[in-house]
Amino acid sequence: MSYVQQNLIPSERVLYETRLHWIVLLRSILTDIVLTFTAFWLFFIAMNSTTGHTESQAALVVGMIILIAGNFLLALAAVRRNATEMAVTNKRVIIKVGFLSKRTIELFLSKVESVEVNQSMLGGLLGFGSIVVRGTGGTNEPFGHVANPLEFRRQVQHQIEEYSRPSQS
């Protein structure tokens, strides 16, 4: 169960969720590709080696280490991406970053002053950017590489409007 789902208060429901954009995996994917090609090149050299048995074994071992390292780096990036949760509920904005050590921000809608979105040209084209959630009392929390940051801001603004609207009885 996600952090957001575990920490809902009574009568609170999740209305919008987002996470880090896939772009955060790009560097790890490219590194993994380069390391995988390097490992397979070493495997090819080891299999076609006319030198001694020791050199072939060394090339195989180094190739395996390189292959494992590349996959490990990619797995770490995927865990980092999946360990970030961002949600807008009918009562709060909840953001959790981290897997083993966590950083969280949970602001009631009445305490949110603004949500700033910063997008580069590439971010605008691919749908990612940074958000800064500003709350009363000086809370100023930046979060980078958020998927669909404009929609996140729109959802927060919509819920603030709904929250501040007088209920009709």
NUNU-625721 format. One record per residue (C-alpha): x, y, z; residue in one letter. Coordinates in Angstrom, 2 decimals. Each point is the difference from the previous one (the first is absolute). Last residue first. Example, Ala and Ser with C-alpha at 12.3 -4.5 7.8 and 13.67 -1.06 7.14 Angstrom:
2
(fifi (13.67; -1.06; 7.14); S) (fifi (-1.37; -3.44; 0.66); A) 
END
This chain:
169
(fifi (-26.75; 22.49; 3.61); S) (fifi (2.16; 1.70; -2.61); Q) (fifi (3.68; -0.07; 0.80); S) (fifi (1.81; 3.33; -0.31); P) (fifi (2.69; -0.14; -2.71); R) (fifi (3.47; 0.06; 1.56); S) (fifi (0.57; -3.73; -0.45); Y) (fifi (-1.30; -0.04; -3.58); E) (fifi (2.26; 2.92; -0.96); E) (fifi (2.96; -1.58; 1.76); I) (fifi (-0.85; -3.27; -1.79); Q) (fifi (0.03; 1.68; -3.40); H) (fifi (3.29; 1.75; 0.74); Q) (fifi (1.62; -3.26; 1.07); V) (fifi (-1.34; -1.79; -3.09); Q) (fifi (1.23; 2.75; -2.30); R) (fifi (3.45; -0.10; 1.62); R) (fifi (0.25; -3.76; -0.52); F) (fifi (-1.26; 0.42; -3.57); E) (fifi (2.75; 2.54; -0.67); L) (fifi (2.59; -2.33; 1.56); P) (fifi (-0.83; -2.90; -2.35); N) (fifi (2.82; -2.32; 1.13); A) (fifi (2.23; 1.56; 2.65); V) (fifi (3.68; 0.30; -0.90); H) (fifi (0.87; 2.15; 3.02); G) (fifi (-1.63; 0.65; 3.37); F) (fifi (0.45; 3.34; 1.79); P) (fifi (-1.48; 0.53; 3.51); E) (fifi (-0.49; 3.51; 1.33); N) (fifi (-1.82; -0.05; 3.34); T) (fifi (0.33; 3.51; 1.40); G) (fifi (-2.84; 0.07; 2.50); G) (fifi (-2.71; -0.26; -2.59); T) (fifi (0.75; -2.51; -2.70); G) (fifi (1.89; 0.16; -3.24); R) (fifi (0.18; -3.13; -2.14); V) (fifi (2.79; 0.33; -2.54); V) (fifi (-0.40; -2.12; -3.10); I) (fifi (2.61; -1.05; -2.50); S) (fifi (-0.72; -1.19; -3.50); G) (fifi (-1.21; -2.84; -2.15); F) (fifi (-2.29; -0.45; -3.00); G) (fifi (2.31; -0.94; -2.87); L) (fifi (-0.36; 3.19; -2.04); L) (fifi (-0.29; 2.29; 3.01); G) (fifi (2.94; -1.68; 1.69); G) (fifi (2.08; 0.36; -3.16); L) (fifi (-0.78; 3.73; -0.11); M) (fifi (0.83; 0.25; 3.70); S) (fifi (-2.79; -0.09; 2.53); Q) (fifi (-0.37; 1.74; 3.36); N) (fifi (-3.32; -0.33; 1.84); V) (fifi (-0.83; 1.97; 3.15); E) (fifi (-2.73; -1.28; 2.31); V) (fifi (-1.40; 2.71; 2.22); S) (fifi (-1.17; 0.97; 3.50); E) (fifi (-0.81; -3.47; 1.30); V) (fifi (-1.08; 0.11; 3.67); K) (fifi (-3.76; -0.40; -0.59); S) (fifi (0.75; -2.99; -2.23); L) (fifi (1.60; -1.80; 2.92); F) (fifi (3.66; -0.57; -0.67); L) (fifi (1.75; -3.35; 0.27); E) (fifi (3.66; 0.11; -0.91); I) (fifi (2.10; -3.09; 0.31); T) (fifi (3.67; -0.93; -0.12); R) (fifi (0.73; -3.68; 0.43); K) (fifi (3.06; -2.08; 0.75); S) (fifi (-0.30; -3.58; -1.20); L) (fifi (-2.09; 0.76; -3.07); F) (fifi (-0.01; 3.69; -0.70); G) (fifi (-2.31; 2.87; -0.92); V) (fifi (-3.52; 0.44; 1.33); K) (fifi (-2.36; 2.79; -1.09); I) (fifi (-3.50; 0.52; 1.37); I) (fifi (-2.20; 3.00; -0.83); V) (fifi (-2.97; -0.01; 2.33); R) (fifi (-3.78; -0.07; 0.57); K) (fifi (-1.79; -1.30; -3.13); N) (fifi (3.19; -1.78; -0.90); T) (fifi (2.85; 1.02; -2.26); V) (fifi (2.78; -2.53; -0.30); A) (fifi (3.71; -0.31; -0.60); M) (fifi (1.92; -3.21; 0.56); E) (fifi (3.72; -0.56; -0.47); T) (fifi (1.34; -3.47; 0.80); A) (fifi (-0.80; -1.21; -3.52); N) (fifi (2.50; 2.38; -1.57); R) (fifi (2.71; -0.80; 2.53); R) (fifi (-0.62; -3.74; -0.41); V) (fifi (0.29; 0.38; -3.80); A) (fifi (3.27; 1.93; 0.37); A) (fifi (1.40; -2.70; 2.28); L) (fifi (-1.03; -2.73; -2.46); A) (fifi (1.80; 1.80; -2.83); L) (fifi (3.17; 0.31; 2.08); L) (fifi (-0.20; -3.72; 0.90); F) (fifi (-0.47; -0.97; -3.65); N) (fifi (3.14; 1.89; -0.96); G) (fifi (2.00; -1.44; 2.90); A) (fifi (-1.11; -3.58; -0.80); I) (fifi (1.12; 0.34; -3.64); L) (fifi (3.33; 1.58; 1.00); I) (fifi (0.67; -2.75; 2.55); I) (fifi (-0.93; -2.68; -2.53); M) (fifi (2.30; 1.52; -2.64); G) (fifi (2.87; 0.22; 2.51); V) (fifi (-0.47; -3.68; 0.84); V) (fifi (-0.21; -1.05; -3.66); L) (fifi (3.06; 2.08; -0.96); A) (fifi (1.96; -1.49; 2.91); A) (fifi (-1.01; -3.52; -1.05); Q) (fifi (1.21; 0.61; -3.54); S) (fifi (3.28; 1.49; 1.25); E) (fifi (0.60; -3.01; 2.26); T) (fifi (-0.71; -2.54; -2.79); H) (fifi (2.84; 1.35; -2.07); G) (fifi (-0.17; 1.95; -3.23); T) (fifi (-1.97; -1.05; -3.07); T) (fifi (-3.07; 1.71; 1.32); S) (fifi (-3.24; -0.44; -1.87); N) (fifi (-2.21; -0.72; 3.01); M) (fifi (1.78; 2.53; 2.23); A) (fifi (-0.11; 2.73; -2.63); I) (fifi (-3.73; -0.58; -0.56); F) (fifi (-0.64; 0.09; 3.75); F) (fifi (2.02; 3.24; 0.25); L) (fifi (-2.11; 1.53; -2.81); W) (fifi (-3.10; -1.26; 1.81); F) (fifi (1.11; 1.82; 3.16); A) (fifi (0.74; 3.21; -1.89); T) (fifi (-3.36; -0.14; -1.75); F) (fifi (-1.68; -0.50; 3.39); T) (fifi (1.99; 2.87; 1.53); L) (fifi (-1.03; 2.39; -2.78); V) (fifi (-3.65; -1.06; 0.22); I) (fifi (-0.01; 0.23; 3.81); D) (fifi (1.46; 3.50; -0.13); T) (fifi (-2.69; 1.05; -2.49); L) (fifi (-2.74; -1.48; 2.19); I) (fifi (1.47; 1.58; 3.14); S) (fifi (0.14; 3.43; -1.65); R) (fifi (-3.58; -0.39; -1.29); L) (fifi (-1.61; -1.23; 3.22); L) (fifi (-0.85; 3.48; 1.31); V) (fifi (-1.65; 0.62; -3.40); I) (fifi (-2.72; -2.48; 1.01); W) (fifi (-1.72; 2.84; 1.86); H) (fifi (-0.15; -0.06; 3.78); L) (fifi (-3.40; -0.78; 1.41); R) (fifi (-3.60; 1.10; -0.28); T) (fifi (-3.22; -0.48; 1.93); E) (fifi (-3.34; 1.80; -0.13); Y) (fifi (-3.25; -0.20; 1.99); L) (fifi (1.08; -2.06; 3.01); V) (fifi (-2.69; -0.21; 2.66); R) (fifi (-0.24; 1.36; 3.53); E) (fifi (-3.05; -0.87; 2.11); S) (fifi (2.23; -1.03; 2.94); P) (fifi (3.70; 0.79; -0.53); I) (fifi (2.04; -1.59; -2.78); L) (fifi (3.45; -1.15; 1.03); N) (fifi (0.12; -3.59; -1.26); Q) (fifi (-1.42; 0.93; -3.42); Q) (fifi (2.62; 2.73; -0.47); V) (fifi (2.86; -2.24; 1.10); Y) (fifi (-1.07; -2.63; -2.52); S) (fifi (-1.32; -3.44; 0.90); M) 
END
